[in-house]
Amino acid sequence: MARQVERITVTPLTPDQRRQMHDTLERIVRLREALLADRGGRPFGSVSDDLAAIRDERERQLP
Amino acid sequence: VTFAVDASVAGKLFFVEEYSDRALALFRDADRSGEEILAPHLLAAEFVNIVRRKMRQEAVTLVRASAAINELLALPLQYHAEPDIYREAILLTERYSLSASTPSMWRSPGSRDATCGWRTSGCGAPSAAGWRS
């Protein structure tokens, strides 16, 4: 079956958004270092596996 | 260059694992180029579920979890809905007597890649889960 494809107009970030992107990414980098440090430097399990499990669980909850 | 990311890429951005450096590189690239990053509208809801799972299974604290969600929401992403999801939603909500306000249920068995695979084929590495135009 053919799927409808949404047409998306992409625009560059405004100067404020660019600053927001940059500042947020810097905070995220610090946060991920903190998250890693909380685990003694041991990497996390696969996020893709988490997402697959979440979707499986959601489908099981359907009546 | 324009990127579209799904929840797995967002998760890898925060939780260091195999492909985290590539996820960060995608966002750094957008930071340098000034292009918007596109995302399916379910990204935030799925990200919350990923974070909740990290809390339960990998001892992430509520403080860190809340910080991660705040930072995800602070990113200037351009959220888009898949038009088909609304057509599917009305059928599922009728079939299972669900409220249409429970978007996490807007998926039928067998459509697991509806958001993850938005124009892609899988939820693996950022190179597969994101696309460029």
N, CA and C atoms of all chains as a GROMACS GRO file, in nm:
protein
  588
    1MET      N    1   0.085  -0.118   0.000
    1MET     CA    2   0.000   0.000   0.000
    1MET      C    3   0.089   0.124   0.000
    2ALA      N    4   0.057   0.217  -0.083
    2ALA     CA    5   0.137   0.340  -0.090
    2ALA      C    6   0.116   0.422   0.037
    3ARG      N    7   0.221   0.479   0.086
    3ARG     CA    8   0.211   0.564   0.205
    3ARG      C    9   0.221   0.710   0.161
    4GLN      N   10   0.142   0.794   0.228
    4GLN     CA   11   0.150   0.936   0.199
    4GLN      C   12   0.277   0.991   0.261
    5VAL      N   13   0.349   1.068   0.187
    5VAL     CA   14   0.472   1.126   0.237
    5VAL      C   15   0.449   1.273   0.267
    6GLU      N   16   0.486   1.311   0.388
    6GLU     CA   17   0.467   1.450   0.427
    6GLU      C   18   0.575   1.536   0.363
    7ARG      N   19   0.533   1.647   0.306
    7ARG     CA   20   0.630   1.739   0.249
    7ARG      C   21   0.674   1.834   0.360
    8ILE      N   22   0.802   1.842   0.380
    8ILE     CA   23   0.855   1.919   0.492
    8ILE      C   24   0.941   2.034   0.439
    9THR      N   25   0.914   2.151   0.490
    9THR     CA   26   0.997   2.265   0.455
    9THR      C   27   1.100   2.285   0.566
   10VAL      N   28   1.224   2.282   0.529
   10VAL     CA   29   1.330   2.296   0.628
   10VAL      C   30   1.387   2.436   0.619
   11THR      N   31   1.396   2.499   0.732
   11THR     CA   32   1.450   2.635   0.735
   11THR      C   33   1.571   2.637   0.827
   12PRO      N   34   1.666   2.722   0.801
   12PRO     CA   35   1.782   2.731   0.891
   12PRO      C   36   1.739   2.779   1.029
   13LEU      N   37   1.816   2.741   1.130
   13LEU     CA   38   1.789   2.789   1.265
   13LEU      C   39   1.812   2.941   1.271
   14THR      N   40   1.729   3.006   1.350
   14THR     CA   41   1.751   3.148   1.374
   14THR      C   42   1.874   3.164   1.463
   15PRO      N   43   1.930   3.284   1.471
   15PRO     CA   44   2.045   3.304   1.561
   15PRO      C   45   2.016   3.261   1.705
   16ASP      N   46   1.896   3.292   1.754
   16ASP     CA   47   1.861   3.249   1.890
   16ASP      C   48   1.856   3.097   1.902
   17GLN      N   49   1.799   3.033   1.799
   17GLN     CA   50   1.793   2.886   1.801
   17GLN      C   51   1.932   2.825   1.791
   18ARG      N   52   2.019   2.886   1.714
   18ARG     CA   53   2.155   2.834   1.702
   18ARG      C   54   2.226   2.842   1.836
   19ARG      N   55   2.205   2.953   1.904
   19ARG     CA   56   2.267   2.968   2.037
   19ARG      C   57   2.208   2.864   2.132
   20GLN      N   58   2.075   2.845   2.122
   20GLN     CA   59   2.008   2.746   2.208
   20GLN      C   60   2.060   2.606   2.179
   21MET      N   61   2.077   2.574   2.051
   21MET     CA   62   2.130   2.442   2.014
   21MET      C   63   2.270   2.422   2.073
   22HIS      N   64   2.354   2.521   2.054
   22HIS     CA   65   2.492   2.509   2.100
   22HIS      C   66   2.497   2.496   2.253
   23ASP      N   67   2.426   2.584   2.322
   23ASP     CA   68   2.430   2.582   2.469
   23ASP      C   69   2.371   2.451   2.524
   24THR      N   70   2.261   2.406   2.462
   24THR     CA   71   2.198   2.282   2.510
   24THR      C   72   2.291   2.163   2.487
   25LEU      N   73   2.355   2.160   2.371
   25LEU     CA   74   2.446   2.048   2.344
   25LEU      C   75   2.561   2.046   2.444
   26GLU      N   76   2.611   2.163   2.480
   26GLU     CA   77   2.719   2.168   2.579
   26GLU      C   78   2.671   2.113   2.713
   27ARG      N   79   2.548   2.147   2.751
   27ARG     CA   80   2.494   2.094   2.877
   27ARG      C   81   2.472   1.943   2.866
   28ILE      N   82   2.428   1.898   2.751
   28ILE     CA   83   2.405   1.754   2.732
   28ILE      C   84   2.537   1.677   2.742
   29VAL      N   85   2.643   1.734   2.686
   29VAL     CA   86   2.773   1.667   2.695
   29VAL      C   87   2.816   1.655   2.842
   30ARG      N   88   2.794   1.761   2.918
   30ARG     CA   89   2.829   1.754   3.061
   30ARG      C   90   2.741   1.652   3.133
   31LEU      N   91   2.611   1.649   3.096
   31LEU     CA   92   2.520   1.555   3.160
   31LEU      C   93   2.557   1.412   3.127
   32ARG      N   94   2.591   1.385   3.004
   32ARG     CA   95   2.624   1.245   2.970
   32ARG      C   96   2.754   1.202   3.037
   33GLU      N   97   2.846   1.298   3.058
   33GLU     CA   98   2.967   1.264   3.133
   33GLU      C   99   2.933   1.233   3.279
   34ALA      N  100   2.837   1.310   3.333
   34ALA     CA  101   2.795   1.285   3.471
   34ALA      C  102   2.724   1.150   3.483
   35LEU      N  103   2.638   1.121   3.385
   35LEU     CA  104   2.568   0.991   3.384
   35LEU      C  105   2.668   0.876   3.378
   36LEU      N  106   2.770   0.893   3.297
   36LEU     CA  107   2.872   0.789   3.283
   36LEU      C  108   2.953   0.776   3.412
   37ALA      N  109   2.985   0.890   3.471
   37ALA     CA  110   3.062   0.887   3.595
   37ALA      C  111   2.984   0.818   3.707
   38ASP      N  112   2.851   0.838   3.708
   38ASP     CA  113   2.766   0.771   3.808
   38ASP      C  114   2.783   0.620   3.802
   39ARG      N  115   2.816   0.569   3.685
   39ARG     CA  116   2.831   0.424   3.666
   39ARG      C  117   2.977   0.381   3.670
   40GLY      N  118   3.062   0.472   3.718
   40GLY     CA  119   3.203   0.438   3.726
   40GLY      C  120   3.268   0.423   3.590
   41GLY      N  121   3.211   0.491   3.490
   41GLY     CA  122   3.269   0.488   3.356
   41GLY      C  123   3.225   0.370   3.271
   42ARG      N  124   3.135   0.287   3.324
   42ARG     CA  125   3.087   0.170   3.248
   42ARG      C  126   2.976   0.213   3.151
   43PRO      N  127   2.991   0.183   3.022
   43PRO     CA  128   2.888   0.226   2.925
   43PRO      C  129   2.751   0.167   2.956
   44PHE      N  130   2.648   0.235   2.909
   44PHE     CA  131   2.511   0.188   2.927
   44PHE      C  132   2.481   0.074   2.830
   45GLY      N  133   2.371   0.005   2.859
   45GLY     CA  134   2.321  -0.095   2.766
   45GLY      C  135   2.264  -0.027   2.642
   46SER      N  136   2.235  -0.106   2.542
   46SER     CA  137   2.192  -0.052   2.413
   46SER      C  138   2.057   0.020   2.422
   47VAL      N  139   2.055   0.145   2.379
   47VAL     CA  140   1.931   0.221   2.374
   47VAL      C  141   1.836   0.161   2.270
   48SER      N  142   1.891   0.111   2.161
   48SER     CA  143   1.806   0.050   2.059
   48SER      C  144   1.733  -0.072   2.115
   49ASP      N  145   1.804  -0.150   2.198
   49ASP     CA  146   1.738  -0.265   2.262
   49ASP      C  147   1.630  -0.217   2.358
   50ASP      N  148   1.658  -0.108   2.429
   50ASP     CA  149   1.556  -0.051   2.518
   50ASP      C  150   1.431  -0.015   2.439
   51LEU      N  151   1.452   0.053   2.329
   51LEU     CA  152   1.339   0.100   2.250
   51LEU      C  153   1.260  -0.017   2.192
   52ALA      N  154   1.330  -0.119   2.147
   52ALA     CA  155   1.260  -0.237   2.095
   52ALA      C  156   1.177  -0.302   2.204
   53ALA      N  157   1.232  -0.310   2.326
   53ALA     CA  158   1.159  -0.371   2.437
   53ALA      C  159   1.038  -0.286   2.474
   54ILE      N  160   1.056  -0.155   2.471
   54ILE     CA  161   0.945  -0.064   2.503
   54ILE      C  162   0.831  -0.083   2.403
   55ARG      N  163   0.867  -0.094   2.276
   55ARG     CA  164   0.764  -0.110   2.173
   55ARG      C  165   0.698  -0.247   2.182
   56ASP      N  166   0.775  -0.348   2.214
   56ASP     CA  167   0.716  -0.482   2.231
   56ASP      C  168   0.618  -0.480   2.348
   57GLU      N  169   0.660  -0.416   2.458
   57GLU     CA  170   0.575  -0.410   2.577
   57GLU      C  171   0.445  -0.336   2.546
   58ARG      N  172   0.457  -0.229   2.470
   58ARG     CA  173   0.339  -0.150   2.436
   58ARG      C  174   0.243  -0.233   2.351
   59GLU      N  175   0.298  -0.309   2.259
   59GLU     CA  176   0.211  -0.390   2.174
   59GLU      C  177   0.144  -0.502   2.254
   60ARG      N  178   0.216  -0.555   2.355
   60ARG     CA  179   0.156  -0.660   2.439
   60ARG      C  180   0.040  -0.604   2.520
   61GLN      N  181   0.045  -0.474   2.551
   61GLN     CA  182  -0.060  -0.414   2.633
   61GLN      C  183  -0.188  -0.392   2.556
   62LEU      N  184  -0.179  -0.399   2.425
   62LEU     CA  185  -0.302  -0.387   2.347
   62LEU      C  186  -0.392  -0.506   2.376
   63PRO      N  187  -0.521  -0.481   2.394
   63PRO     CA  188  -0.612  -0.592   2.424
   63PRO      C  189  -0.610  -0.696   2.312
   64VAL      N  190   2.287   2.045   0.511
   64VAL     CA  191   2.253   1.907   0.544
   64VAL      C  192   2.142   1.908   0.648
   65THR      N  193   2.039   1.827   0.624
   65THR     CA  194   1.928   1.817   0.718
   65THR      C  195   1.923   1.677   0.778
   66PHE      N  196   1.900   1.671   0.908
   66PHE     CA  197   1.893   1.542   0.976
   66PHE      C  198   1.752   1.519   1.028
   67ALA      N  199   1.714   1.393   1.031
   67ALA     CA  200   1.595   1.353   1.105
   67ALA      C  201   1.640   1.246   1.204
   68VAL      N  202   1.598   1.260   1.327
   68VAL     CA  203   1.642   1.165   1.430
   68VAL      C  204   1.521   1.100   1.495
   69ASP      N  205   1.540   0.982   1.549
   69ASP     CA  206   1.433   0.919   1.625
   69ASP      C  207   1.480   0.904   1.770
   70ALA      N  208   1.396   0.837   1.852
   70ALA     CA  209   1.424   0.830   1.995
   70ALA      C  210   1.553   0.755   2.025
   71SER      N  211   1.588   0.659   1.941
   71SER     CA  212   1.711   0.584   1.969
   71SER      C  213   1.834   0.674   1.954
   72VAL      N  214   1.831   0.763   1.857
   72VAL     CA  215   1.943   0.857   1.841
   72VAL      C  216   1.948   0.954   1.959
   73ALA      N  217   1.830   1.002   1.999
   73ALA     CA  218   1.825   1.092   2.114
   73ALA      C  219   1.878   1.022   2.239
   74GLY      N  220   1.840   0.896   2.256
   74GLY     CA  221   1.888   0.821   2.373
   74GLY      C  222   2.038   0.805   2.372
   75LYS      N  223   2.092   0.774   2.255
   75LYS     CA  224   2.237   0.754   2.244
   75LYS      C  225   2.313   0.885   2.269
   76LEU      N  226   2.246   0.996   2.246
   76LEU     CA  227   2.310   1.126   2.271
   76LEU      C  228   2.339   1.142   2.421
   77PHE      N  229   2.251   1.089   2.505
   77PHE     CA  230   2.264   1.108   2.649
   77PHE      C  231   2.335   0.991   2.718
   78PHE      N  232   2.304   0.870   2.676
   78PHE     CA  233   2.353   0.751   2.746
   78PHE      C  234   2.466   0.689   2.666
   79VAL      N  235   2.586   0.701   2.717
   79VAL     CA  236   2.704   0.658   2.642
   79VAL      C  237   2.700   0.507   2.622
   80GLU      N  238   2.699   0.466   2.496
   80GLU     CA  239   2.705   0.325   2.456
   80GLU      C  240   2.772   0.319   2.318
   81GLU      N  241   2.750   0.212   2.245
   81GLU     CA  242   2.831   0.186   2.126
   81GLU      C  243   2.830   0.300   2.024
   82TYR      N  244   2.712   0.356   1.996
   82TYR     CA  245   2.704   0.455   1.888
   82TYR      C  246   2.687   0.598   1.939
   83SER      N  247   2.714   0.621   2.065
   83SER     CA  248   2.690   0.754   2.122
   83SER      C  249   2.774   0.863   2.057
   84ASP      N  250   2.896   0.832   2.023
   84ASP     CA  251   2.981   0.935   1.962
   84ASP      C  252   2.924   0.977   1.826
   85ARG      N  253   2.866   0.881   1.753
   85ARG     CA  254   2.808   0.914   1.623
   85ARG      C  255   2.682   0.998   1.640
   86ALA      N  256   2.604   0.969   1.743
   86ALA     CA  257   2.485   1.050   1.770
   86ALA      C  258   2.525   1.193   1.804
   87LEU      N  259   2.626   1.207   1.888
   87LEU     CA  260   2.673   1.341   1.923
   87LEU      C  261   2.727   1.413   1.800
   88ALA      N  262   2.797   1.340   1.714
   88ALA     CA  263   2.852   1.401   1.592
   88ALA      C  264   2.742   1.455   1.502
   89LEU      N  265   2.628   1.384   1.494
   89LEU     CA  266   2.515   1.433   1.414
   89LEU      C  267   2.468   1.569   1.466
   90PHE      N  268   2.451   1.577   1.597
   90PHE     CA  269   2.402   1.702   1.655
   90PHE      C  270   2.507   1.813   1.645
   91ARG      N  271   2.633   1.777   1.662
   91ARG     CA  272   2.740   1.877   1.646
   91ARG      C  273   2.742   1.932   1.504
   92ASP      N  274   2.717   1.844   1.408
   92ASP     CA  275   2.713   1.884   1.267
   92ASP      C  276   2.602   1.987   1.245
   93ALA      N  277   2.484   1.959   1.300
   93ALA     CA  278   2.373   2.052   1.288
   93ALA      C  279   2.404   2.182   1.360
   94ASP      N  280   2.473   2.172   1.471
   94ASP     CA  281   2.512   2.291   1.547
   94ASP      C  282   2.602   2.380   1.460
   95ARG      N  283   2.694   2.318   1.390
   95ARG     CA  284   2.787   2.396   1.306
   95ARG      C  285   2.717   2.453   1.183
   96SER      N  286   2.629   2.372   1.121
   96SER     CA  287   2.568   2.415   0.994
   96SER      C  288   2.449   2.508   1.015
   97GLY      N  289   2.387   2.501   1.132
   97GLY     CA  290   2.270   2.585   1.157
   97GLY      C  291   2.143   2.532   1.095
   98GLU      N  292   2.145   2.406   1.046
   98GLU     CA  293   2.024   2.347   0.990
   98GLU      C  294   1.937   2.290   1.102
   99GLU      N  295   1.805   2.290   1.076
   99GLU     CA  296   1.714   2.230   1.172
   99GLU      C  297   1.732   2.079   1.176
  100ILE      N  298   1.699   2.020   1.290
  100ILE     CA  299   1.692   1.875   1.303
  100ILE      C  300   1.544   1.837   1.310
  101LEU      N  301   1.504   1.745   1.224
  101LEU     CA  302   1.365   1.700   1.221
  101LEU      C  303   1.347   1.580   1.314
  102ALA      N  304   1.227   1.568   1.368
  102ALA     CA  305   1.198   1.456   1.458
  102ALA      C  306   1.052   1.418   1.448
  103PRO      N  307   1.020   1.288   1.458
  103PRO     CA  308   0.879   1.248   1.466
  103PRO      C  309   0.821   1.296   1.598
  104HIS      N  310   0.693   1.325   1.599
  104HIS     CA  311   0.638   1.388   1.719
  104HIS      C  312   0.635   1.294   1.839
  105LEU      N  313   0.649   1.163   1.817
  105LEU     CA  314   0.651   1.069   1.929
  105LEU      C  315   0.789   1.059   1.994
  106LEU      N  316   0.886   1.131   1.941
  106LEU     CA  317   1.022   1.118   1.993
  106LEU      C  318   1.029   1.144   2.144
  107ALA      N  319   0.966   1.252   2.189
  107ALA     CA  320   0.977   1.288   2.330
  107ALA      C  321   0.912   1.181   2.418
  108ALA      N  322   0.795   1.131   2.375
  108ALA     CA  323   0.727   1.028   2.455
  108ALA      C  324   0.812   0.902   2.463
  109GLU      N  325   0.873   0.864   2.352
  109GLU     CA  326   0.956   0.744   2.354
  109GLU      C  327   1.085   0.768   2.433
  110PHE      N  328   1.136   0.888   2.427
  110PHE     CA  329   1.257   0.920   2.504
  110PHE      C  330   1.229   0.906   2.654
  111VAL      N  331   1.112   0.954   2.697
  111VAL     CA  332   1.076   0.940   2.838
  111VAL      C  333   1.075   0.792   2.877
  112ASN      N  334   1.022   0.708   2.790
  112ASN     CA  335   1.020   0.564   2.819
  112ASN      C  336   1.161   0.506   2.827
  113ILE      N  337   1.250   0.552   2.740
  113ILE     CA  338   1.389   0.506   2.746
  113ILE      C  339   1.452   0.547   2.879
  114VAL      N  340   1.430   0.672   2.917
  114VAL     CA  341   1.488   0.722   3.042
  114VAL      C  342   1.432   0.644   3.161
  115ARG      N  343   1.303   0.619   3.158
  115ARG     CA  344   1.241   0.542   3.267
  115ARG      C  345   1.303   0.402   3.277
  116ARG      N  346   1.328   0.344   3.163
  116ARG     CA  347   1.390   0.212   3.162
  116ARG      C  348   1.533   0.218   3.216
  117LYS      N  349   1.605   0.324   3.183
  117LYS     CA  350   1.740   0.341   3.237
  117LYS      C  351   1.735   0.358   3.389
  118MET      N  352   1.631   0.422   3.440
  118MET     CA  353   1.616   0.437   3.585
  118MET      C  354   1.595   0.301   3.649
  119ARG      N  355   1.504   0.223   3.590
  119ARG     CA  356   1.468   0.094   3.650
  119ARG      C  357   1.580  -0.008   3.639
  120GLN      N  358   1.647  -0.009   3.525
  120GLN     CA  359   1.741  -0.120   3.498
  120GLN      C  360   1.888  -0.082   3.512
  121GLU      N  361   1.918   0.049   3.506
  121GLU     CA  362   2.059   0.087   3.509
  121GLU      C  363   2.086   0.198   3.610
  122ALA      N  364   1.993   0.210   3.708
  122ALA     CA  365   2.014   0.293   3.827
  122ALA      C  366   2.038   0.440   3.798
  123VAL      N  367   1.979   0.490   3.691
  123VAL     CA  368   1.985   0.635   3.667
  123VAL      C  369   1.893   0.702   3.770
  124THR      N  370   1.941   0.807   3.833
  124THR     CA  371   1.861   0.873   3.938
  124THR      C  372   1.754   0.962   3.876
  125LEU      N  373   1.654   0.993   3.957
  125LEU     CA  374   1.545   1.081   3.910
  125LEU      C  375   1.598   1.219   3.874
  126VAL      N  376   1.697   1.266   3.948
  126VAL     CA  377   1.755   1.399   3.920
  126VAL      C  378   1.818   1.400   3.781
  127ARG      N  379   1.898   1.296   3.754
  127ARG     CA  380   1.962   1.288   3.622
  127ARG      C  381   1.858   1.268   3.512
  128ALA      N  382   1.759   1.185   3.540
  128ALA     CA  383   1.654   1.157   3.441
  128ALA      C  384   1.578   1.285   3.406
  129SER      N  385   1.544   1.362   3.508
  129SER     CA  386   1.472   1.487   3.484
  129SER      C  387   1.558   1.584   3.404
  130ALA      N  388   1.686   1.587   3.436
  130ALA     CA  389   1.777   1.676   3.362
  130ALA      C  390   1.783   1.635   3.215
  131ALA      N  391   1.788   1.505   3.189
  131ALA     CA  392   1.794   1.458   3.051
  131ALA      C  393   1.669   1.500   2.973
  132ILE      N  394   1.553   1.484   3.034
  132ILE     CA  395   1.429   1.521   2.966
  132ILE      C  396   1.423   1.673   2.943
  133ASN      N  397   1.466   1.749   3.044
  133ASN     CA  398   1.468   1.895   3.025
  133ASN      C  399   1.558   1.935   2.909
  134GLU      N  400   1.674   1.871   2.900
  134GLU     CA  401   1.768   1.908   2.794
  134GLU      C  402   1.718   1.864   2.656
  135LEU      N  403   1.655   1.746   2.651
  135LEU     CA  404   1.599   1.705   2.522
  135LEU      C  405   1.496   1.807   2.474
  136LEU      N  406   1.410   1.850   2.568
  136LEU     CA  407   1.304   1.945   2.531
  136LEU      C  408   1.361   2.082   2.499
  137ALA      N  409   1.481   2.110   2.546
  137ALA     CA  410   1.544   2.240   2.517
  137ALA      C  411   1.606   2.243   2.377
  138LEU      N  412   1.633   2.126   2.320
  138LEU     CA  413   1.692   2.125   2.185
  138LEU      C  414   1.590   2.181   2.085
  139PRO      N  415   1.633   2.268   1.995
  139PRO     CA  416   1.538   2.325   1.898
  139PRO      C  417   1.511   2.229   1.783
  140LEU      N  418   1.437   2.123   1.812
  140LEU     CA  419   1.400   2.025   1.710
  140LEU      C  420   1.272   2.069   1.641
  141GLN      N  421   1.256   2.027   1.516
  141GLN     CA  422   1.132   2.054   1.444
  141GLN      C  423   1.052   1.924   1.442
  142TYR      N  424   0.947   1.919   1.522
  142TYR     CA  425   0.869   1.796   1.535
  142TYR      C  426   0.767   1.784   1.423
  143HIS      N  427   0.756   1.663   1.369
  143HIS     CA  428   0.658   1.635   1.264
  143HIS      C  429   0.581   1.509   1.297
  144ALA      N  430   0.455   1.509   1.263
  144ALA     CA  431   0.374   1.388   1.277
  144ALA      C  432   0.369   1.317   1.144
  145GLU      N  433   0.360   1.187   1.151
  145GLU     CA  434   0.335   1.109   1.029
  145GLU      C  435   0.185   1.114   1.002
  146PRO      N  436   0.143   1.161   0.889
  146PRO     CA  437  -0.001   1.171   0.864
  146PRO      C  438  -0.073   1.037   0.881
  147ASP      N  439  -0.008   0.928   0.841
  147ASP     CA  440  -0.074   0.798   0.849
  147ASP      C  441  -0.108   0.757   0.992
  148ILE      N  442  -0.033   0.811   1.089
  148ILE     CA  443  -0.056   0.766   1.227
  148ILE      C  444  -0.196   0.806   1.273
  149TYR      N  445  -0.247   0.918   1.221
  149TYR     CA  446  -0.380   0.961   1.262
  149TYR      C  447  -0.488   0.873   1.199
  150ARG      N  448  -0.463   0.828   1.078
  150ARG     CA  449  -0.559   0.738   1.014
  150ARG      C  450  -0.562   0.604   1.090
  151GLU      N  451  -0.442   0.560   1.130
  151GLU     CA  452  -0.433   0.436   1.204
  151GLU      C  453  -0.496   0.453   1.343
  152ALA      N  454  -0.478   0.572   1.401
  152ALA     CA  455  -0.526   0.597   1.536
  152ALA      C  456  -0.676   0.581   1.548
  153ILE      N  457  -0.750   0.635   1.452
  153ILE     CA  458  -0.895   0.630   1.464
  153ILE      C  459  -0.944   0.486   1.453
  154LEU      N  460  -0.877   0.405   1.373
  154LEU     CA  461  -0.916   0.264   1.361
  154LEU      C  462  -0.885   0.188   1.490
  155LEU      N  463  -0.765   0.214   1.547
  155LEU     CA  464  -0.726   0.142   1.669
  155LEU      C  465  -0.808   0.185   1.789
  156THR      N  466  -0.833   0.315   1.800
  156THR     CA  467  -0.910   0.361   1.915
  156THR      C  468  -1.052   0.306   1.912
  157GLU      N  469  -1.107   0.291   1.794
  157GLU     CA  470  -1.240   0.232   1.782
  157GLU      C  471  -1.235   0.082   1.812
  158ARG      N  472  -1.134   0.016   1.757
  158ARG     CA  473  -1.126  -0.130   1.772
  158ARG      C  474  -1.105  -0.170   1.917
  159TYR      N  475  -1.022  -0.093   1.991
  159TYR     CA  476  -0.988  -0.131   2.128
  159TYR      C  477  -1.050  -0.040   2.232
  160SER      N  478  -1.143   0.044   2.192
  160SER     CA  479  -1.209   0.137   2.284
  160SER      C  480  -1.108   0.220   2.362
  161LEU      N  481  -1.009   0.272   2.292
  161LEU     CA  482  -0.906   0.354   2.355
  161LEU      C  483  -0.937   0.501   2.336
  162SER      N  484  -0.877   0.582   2.422
  162SER     CA  485  -0.884   0.725   2.402
  162SER      C  486  -0.781   0.765   2.297
  163ALA      N  487  -0.817   0.859   2.214
  163ALA     CA  488  -0.722   0.908   2.113
  163ALA      C  489  -0.613   0.992   2.177
  164SER      N  490  -0.623   1.018   2.307
  164SER     CA  491  -0.520   1.097   2.375
  164SER      C  492  -0.408   1.009   2.428
  165THR      N  493  -0.407   0.881   2.390
  165THR     CA  494  -0.299   0.792   2.431
  165THR      C  495  -0.217   0.756   2.309
  166PRO      N  496  -0.135   0.852   2.263
  166PRO     CA  497  -0.063   0.828   2.139
  166PRO      C  498   0.033   0.711   2.146
  167SER      N  499   0.074   0.674   2.268
  167SER     CA  500   0.166   0.562   2.276
  167SER      C  501   0.098   0.434   2.231
  168MET      N  502  -0.034   0.435   2.226
  168MET     CA  503  -0.106   0.316   2.181
  168MET      C  504  -0.137   0.322   2.033
  169TRP      N  505  -0.098   0.428   1.967
  169TRP     CA  506  -0.134   0.445   1.828
  169TRP      C  507  -0.047   0.361   1.737
  170ARG      N  508  -0.033   0.238   1.768
  170ARG     CA  509   0.049   0.154   1.682
  170ARG      C  510  -0.014   0.016   1.679
  171SER      N  511  -0.023  -0.039   1.565
  171SER     CA  512  -0.078  -0.173   1.555
  171SER      C  513   0.034  -0.275   1.555
  172PRO      N  514   0.004  -0.399   1.600
  172PRO     CA  515   0.106  -0.503   1.591
  172PRO      C  516   0.155  -0.514   1.447
  173GLY      N  517   0.286  -0.524   1.434
  173GLY     CA  518   0.343  -0.535   1.300
  173GLY      C  519   0.384  -0.402   1.240
  174SER      N  520   0.359  -0.293   1.314
  174SER     CA  521   0.399  -0.162   1.260
  174SER      C  522   0.505  -0.100   1.348
  175ARG      N  523   0.593  -0.181   1.405
  175ARG     CA  524   0.688  -0.135   1.504
  175ARG      C  525   0.785  -0.030   1.451
  176ASP      N  526   0.802  -0.022   1.323
  176ASP     CA  527   0.896   0.075   1.270
  176ASP      C  528   0.828   0.203   1.223
  177ALA      N  529   0.701   0.220   1.262
  177ALA     CA  530   0.628   0.334   1.209
  177ALA      C  531   0.696   0.466   1.241
  178THR      N  532   0.750   0.480   1.360
  178THR     CA  533   0.819   0.606   1.391
  178THR      C  534   0.968   0.587   1.383
  179CYS      N  535   1.016   0.474   1.434
  179CYS     CA  536   1.161   0.452   1.433
  179CYS      C  537   1.213   0.456   1.291
  180GLY      N  538   1.137   0.394   1.204
  180GLY     CA  539   1.187   0.381   1.068
  180GLY      C  540   1.137   0.488   0.974
  181TRP      N  541   1.108   0.603   1.029
  181TRP     CA  542   1.057   0.712   0.949
  181TRP      C  543   1.152   0.737   0.832
  182ARG      N  544   1.115   0.690   0.717
  182ARG     CA  545   1.196   0.696   0.595
  182ARG      C  546   1.322   0.613   0.607
  183THR      N  547   1.328   0.525   0.707
  183THR     CA  548   1.446   0.442   0.722
  183THR      C  549   1.400   0.298   0.741
  184SER      N  550   1.495   0.212   0.769
  184SER     CA  551   1.458   0.072   0.783
  184SER      C  552   1.487   0.015   0.920
  185GLY      N  553   1.542   0.090   1.012
  185GLY     CA  554   1.574   0.027   1.138
  185GLY      C  555   1.603   0.124   1.250
  186CYS      N  556   1.628   0.069   1.370
  186CYS     CA  557   1.651   0.150   1.489
  186CYS      C  558   1.794   0.135   1.537
  187GLY      N  559   1.886   0.097   1.455
  187GLY     CA  560   2.020   0.066   1.502
  187GLY      C  561   2.109   0.187   1.515
  188ALA      N  562   2.213   0.190   1.441
  188ALA     CA  563   2.310   0.297   1.450
  188ALA      C  564   2.249   0.428   1.400
  189PRO      N  565   2.300   0.541   1.451
  189PRO     CA  566   2.249   0.668   1.403
  189PRO      C  567   2.253   0.682   1.252
  190SER      N  568   2.349   0.619   1.189
  190SER     CA  569   2.356   0.631   1.044
  190SER      C  570   2.236   0.566   0.977
  191ALA      N  571   2.175   0.469   1.046
  191ALA     CA  572   2.057   0.403   0.989
  191ALA      C  573   1.930   0.471   1.038
  192ALA      N  574   1.932   0.518   1.163
  192ALA     CA  575   1.810   0.574   1.220
  192ALA      C  576   1.788   0.718   1.178
  193GLY      N  577   1.891   0.784   1.137
  193GLY     CA  578   1.875   0.920   1.087
  193GLY      C  579   1.890   0.920   0.937
  194TRP      N  580   1.844   1.024   0.873
  194TRP     CA  581   1.865   1.030   0.730
  194TRP      C  582   1.905   1.172   0.694
  195ARG      N  583   1.965   1.183   0.582
  195ARG     CA  584   2.010   1.315   0.536
  195ARG      C  585   1.946   1.346   0.402
  196SER      N  586   1.925   1.473   0.378
  196SER     CA  587   1.874   1.512   0.247
  196SER      C  588   1.966   1.618   0.188
   0.00000   0.00000   0.00000
